[in-house]
Amino acid sequence: MTSTLPYKATVENVSIPEQKPWPRRYSPEELNGKTCSAILPEGKILAEEYLQYMQKLGLIMKPLTLSEPVDLFLIVDDPSWRKDSAKPEVQEILKRAMESNLPIYPLSYFRLCARAIDTPTKRDAAADSLTLEEEIDEAGRLVLKLDGEDFDERISRNEHEAFDELGRQTLFKDPYVKFVADLPEEQKEQLSKLVVDGPPRIAGTRWKADAVLNSYLAAAWEPHGDSWTFVFNEEKFAMDHEHEFGLIEPVAAIRAAISAFLRKPELYFG
């Protein structure tokens, strides 16, 4: 990678936070009989469809209080959640979850679990690779183009695998990913220490490597229908995601996640 790229060639050494075990993750079958409380945005209640999913899974709902012990918490996949999360009472619940190492699930997870029980997903290991065409726009930026018909056909076979493959192929062609791949070995060794296993995640946080990669992709590429343009700005990402990855700086976090992906591409999920 040439020196003309607007990225700093080094990342300052960062201290690696003390590690805690990753919160227990339950399979759909293991959710039967587990107790949970819902952290809901103000004025919202659980939709009937989610109550049906949880009943099918055998989950036992309990009131959301600090005194009521539960096995897990759930949150609503809703933009207003981000606003409510700043409230003191919600912060107390989140603090309890962190201190007790309790898992926090989005409601969409239970929908997937309920569907998995009805129609288990089968992975097609022999699936062919997705092809992305490369172009350079008038501003000298990389543009990736997708064959919409091919992708629609892949979605009809397996939606999750289609988006997983799309993300991986985008990362393989990403200029910043190539930049990280060309970093000096001593820097890559330092970055490798920032990702711990079980599952692969940023040290000292609940940020899984694939979630960091998705956050990066959302910032790095600007979509236009069936094509998207590389627009990544490292300094802007650092400002927009300040303090988001615990004690680890945003640039170090995304480079660490990218480095982990380069070692093991299958860790990425869209």
C-alpha positions as CSV (number, residue, x, y, z in Angstrom):
1,M,0.0,0.0,0.0
2,T,1.4,3.3,-1.0
3,S,2.3,6.1,1.5
4,T,-0.3,8.4,-0.2
5,L,-3.2,6.8,1.7
6,P,-4.6,9.0,4.5
7,Y,-3.9,6.4,7.2
8,K,-1.3,6.6,9.9
9,A,1.3,3.9,9.6
10,T,1.4,3.0,13.3
11,V,-0.9,2.4,16.1
12,E,0.1,3.5,19.6
13,N,0.5,0.6,22.1
14,V,-2.5,0.2,24.2
15,S,-2.9,-1.7,27.5
16,I,-5.0,-4.8,27.2
17,P,-7.9,-4.8,29.6
18,E,-8.4,-7.5,32.2
19,Q,-10.4,-10.3,30.6
20,K,-13.7,-11.6,31.8
21,P,-15.5,-14.7,30.6
22,W,-17.8,-14.2,27.7
23,P,-21.5,-14.3,28.9
24,R,-23.2,-17.6,28.5
25,R,-24.9,-18.0,25.1
26,Y,-27.9,-20.3,25.0
27,S,-28.9,-22.4,22.0
28,P,-32.6,-22.4,21.0
29,E,-33.1,-25.7,22.9
30,E,-31.3,-24.4,26.0
31,L,-33.6,-21.4,26.3
32,N,-36.5,-23.6,27.6
33,G,-37.1,-22.8,31.3
34,K,-34.7,-19.8,31.4
35,T,-35.9,-16.6,33.0
36,C,-35.6,-13.2,31.3
37,S,-36.5,-9.5,31.7
38,A,-37.1,-7.1,28.9
39,I,-35.4,-3.7,28.8
40,L,-37.9,-1.7,26.7
41,P,-38.0,1.9,25.4
42,E,-40.3,4.0,27.5
43,G,-44.0,3.5,26.6
44,K,-43.4,0.3,24.6
45,I,-44.6,-3.2,25.3
46,L,-43.6,-6.5,23.8
47,A,-45.4,-7.2,20.5
48,E,-47.6,-10.3,20.5
49,E,-45.4,-12.0,17.9
50,Y,-42.5,-11.9,20.3
51,L,-44.5,-13.2,23.2
52,Q,-45.4,-16.1,20.9
53,Y,-41.8,-16.7,20.0
54,M,-40.8,-16.7,23.7
55,Q,-43.6,-19.1,24.6
56,K,-42.5,-21.5,21.9
57,L,-38.9,-21.3,23.2
58,G,-40.1,-21.9,26.8
59,L,-38.8,-18.6,28.2
60,I,-40.2,-17.3,31.5
61,M,-40.7,-13.5,31.6
62,K,-40.1,-11.7,34.9
63,P,-40.5,-8.0,35.8
64,L,-37.6,-5.7,35.2
65,T,-36.2,-5.0,38.7
66,L,-32.8,-5.0,40.3
67,S,-34.1,-7.4,43.0
68,E,-35.5,-10.0,40.6
69,P,-32.8,-12.6,39.5
70,V,-32.9,-13.7,35.9
71,D,-30.8,-15.7,33.5
72,L,-30.7,-13.1,30.7
73,F,-32.0,-9.7,29.5
74,L,-33.4,-8.8,26.2
75,I,-33.7,-5.4,24.4
76,V,-35.8,-4.1,21.6
77,D,-34.2,-3.7,18.1
78,D,-35.3,-0.1,17.9
79,P,-33.4,3.2,17.4
80,S,-35.1,4.7,20.4
81,W,-33.3,2.1,22.5
82,R,-30.1,4.2,22.2
83,K,-31.9,7.2,23.8
84,D,-33.3,5.2,26.7
85,S,-30.0,3.5,27.4
86,A,-28.7,6.7,28.9
87,K,-31.4,6.7,31.7
88,P,-30.0,6.0,35.2
89,E,-32.4,3.1,35.8
90,V,-31.4,1.5,32.6
91,Q,-27.7,2.1,33.3
92,E,-28.2,0.2,36.7
93,I,-29.7,-2.7,34.9
94,L,-26.9,-2.8,32.3
95,K,-24.4,-2.5,35.1
96,R,-25.9,-5.5,36.8
97,A,-25.8,-7.5,33.6
98,M,-22.1,-6.6,33.2
99,E,-21.1,-7.3,36.8
100,S,-23.1,-10.6,36.8
101,N,-21.9,-11.5,33.3
102,L,-25.5,-12.0,32.1
103,P,-26.2,-12.1,28.4
104,I,-28.2,-9.4,26.7
105,Y,-30.1,-10.5,23.6
106,P,-31.9,-8.4,20.9
107,L,-35.5,-9.5,20.4
108,S,-34.7,-10.5,16.8
109,Y,-32.5,-13.3,18.2
110,F,-35.6,-15.0,19.7
111,R,-37.4,-14.8,16.4
112,L,-34.4,-16.5,14.7
113,C,-34.3,-19.2,17.4
114,A,-38.1,-19.9,17.1
115,R,-37.7,-20.2,13.3
116,A,-34.6,-22.4,13.7
117,I,-36.7,-24.9,15.7
118,D,-39.3,-25.0,12.9
119,T,-36.9,-25.0,9.9
120,P,-33.2,-25.6,10.8
121,T,-30.8,-23.8,8.5
122,K,-28.5,-26.0,6.5
123,R,-25.2,-24.5,5.4
124,D,-24.1,-25.1,1.8
125,A,-20.3,-25.6,2.1
126,A,-19.9,-25.9,-1.6
127,A,-21.5,-22.5,-2.4
128,D,-19.6,-20.7,-5.1
129,S,-18.0,-17.4,-4.4
130,L,-19.7,-14.1,-5.0
131,T,-18.2,-11.9,-7.7
132,L,-17.8,-8.2,-7.3
133,E,-16.7,-6.0,-10.2
134,E,-14.2,-3.2,-9.5
135,E,-14.2,0.3,-11.0
136,I,-12.6,3.6,-10.2
137,D,-14.8,6.7,-10.2
138,E,-13.9,10.2,-11.4
139,A,-12.6,11.1,-7.9
140,G,-10.2,8.1,-8.0
141,R,-12.2,6.1,-5.5
142,L,-12.8,2.3,-5.7
143,V,-16.4,1.3,-6.6
144,L,-17.7,-2.2,-6.2
145,K,-20.6,-3.5,-8.3
146,L,-22.8,-6.4,-7.6
147,D,-24.8,-8.6,-10.0
148,G,-28.2,-8.0,-8.6
149,E,-29.9,-11.0,-10.2
150,D,-27.1,-13.3,-8.9
151,F,-27.4,-11.9,-5.4
152,D,-31.2,-12.2,-5.4
153,E,-30.9,-15.8,-6.4
154,R,-28.4,-16.4,-3.5
155,I,-30.8,-14.7,-1.1
156,S,-33.5,-17.1,-2.2
157,R,-31.3,-20.1,-1.3
158,N,-30.0,-18.8,2.0
159,E,-30.3,-15.1,3.0
160,H,-27.8,-15.2,5.9
161,E,-25.1,-16.9,3.8
162,A,-25.6,-14.5,1.0
163,F,-24.9,-11.4,3.1
164,D,-22.0,-13.2,4.9
165,E,-20.4,-13.8,1.6
166,L,-21.1,-10.3,0.4
167,G,-19.4,-8.8,3.4
168,R,-16.4,-11.1,3.1
169,Q,-15.8,-10.4,-0.6
170,T,-16.1,-6.7,0.1
171,L,-13.5,-6.9,2.9
172,F,-11.2,-8.9,0.6
173,K,-11.3,-6.0,-2.0
174,D,-11.3,-3.2,0.6
175,P,-8.2,-0.8,0.3
176,Y,-8.0,-0.3,4.1
177,V,-8.0,-4.0,4.7
178,K,-5.2,-4.3,2.3
179,F,-3.4,-1.5,4.1
180,V,-3.7,-3.4,7.4
181,A,-2.5,-6.6,5.7
182,D,0.7,-4.7,4.7
183,L,1.5,-3.4,8.2
184,P,4.8,-4.4,9.7
185,E,4.7,-7.8,11.4
186,E,5.4,-6.3,14.8
187,Q,2.3,-4.0,14.5
188,K,0.2,-7.0,13.4
189,E,1.5,-8.9,16.4
190,Q,0.4,-6.1,18.7
191,L,-3.0,-6.0,17.0
192,S,-3.5,-9.7,17.5
193,K,-3.3,-9.3,21.3
194,L,-6.3,-7.0,21.2
195,V,-8.7,-9.8,20.0
196,V,-9.4,-12.6,22.4
197,D,-11.3,-15.9,21.7
198,G,-14.5,-17.4,23.0
199,P,-15.9,-15.8,20.7
200,P,-13.4,-13.6,18.9
201,R,-14.0,-10.1,20.4
202,I,-12.2,-6.9,21.3
203,A,-10.4,-7.4,24.6
204,G,-12.3,-6.2,27.7
205,T,-15.5,-5.6,25.8
206,R,-18.6,-7.4,24.4
207,W,-17.7,-6.1,20.9
208,K,-17.4,-9.3,18.8
209,A,-14.9,-9.0,15.9
210,D,-17.7,-9.4,13.3
211,A,-19.7,-6.6,14.8
212,V,-16.6,-4.3,14.7
213,L,-16.2,-5.3,11.0
214,N,-19.8,-4.4,10.3
215,S,-19.4,-1.1,12.0
216,Y,-16.3,-0.5,9.8
217,L,-18.1,-1.5,6.6
218,A,-21.0,0.9,7.4
219,A,-18.5,3.7,7.7
220,A,-16.2,2.7,4.8
221,W,-18.6,2.2,2.0
222,E,-21.3,4.5,0.6
223,P,-24.1,2.4,-1.2
224,H,-25.7,3.4,-4.5
225,G,-28.2,0.7,-5.5
226,D,-26.2,-2.3,-6.6
227,S,-22.8,-0.5,-6.2
228,W,-21.0,1.1,-3.4
229,T,-18.0,3.5,-3.1
230,F,-15.1,3.4,-0.8
231,V,-15.2,6.6,1.3
232,F,-13.4,5.6,4.5
233,N,-11.9,8.4,6.6
234,E,-9.8,7.1,9.6
235,E,-9.9,10.3,11.6
236,K,-13.7,10.6,11.2
237,F,-14.2,7.0,12.3
238,A,-12.1,7.7,15.4
239,M,-14.2,10.7,16.3
240,D,-17.5,9.1,15.6
241,H,-16.7,6.0,17.7
242,E,-14.7,7.6,20.5
243,H,-14.9,5.5,23.7
244,E,-17.1,2.9,21.9
245,F,-14.6,0.1,22.3
246,G,-13.7,0.4,26.0
247,L,-10.1,1.3,26.6
248,I,-9.1,0.5,23.1
249,E,-8.9,3.3,20.5
250,P,-11.4,3.0,17.6
251,V,-8.6,2.8,15.0
252,A,-6.8,0.1,16.9
253,A,-10.1,-1.8,17.4
254,I,-11.0,-1.9,13.7
255,R,-7.4,-2.8,12.7
256,A,-7.4,-5.6,15.3
257,A,-10.7,-6.9,13.9
258,I,-9.5,-6.7,10.3
259,S,-6.3,-8.5,11.3
260,A,-8.3,-11.3,12.9
261,F,-10.5,-11.5,9.8
262,L,-7.4,-11.9,7.6
263,R,-6.2,-14.8,9.8
264,K,-9.7,-16.4,9.8
265,P,-12.2,-15.0,7.3
266,E,-15.0,-17.3,8.5
267,L,-15.3,-15.3,11.7
268,Y,-17.2,-12.6,9.8
269,F,-21.0,-12.7,9.7
270,G,-23.1,-10.0,8.0
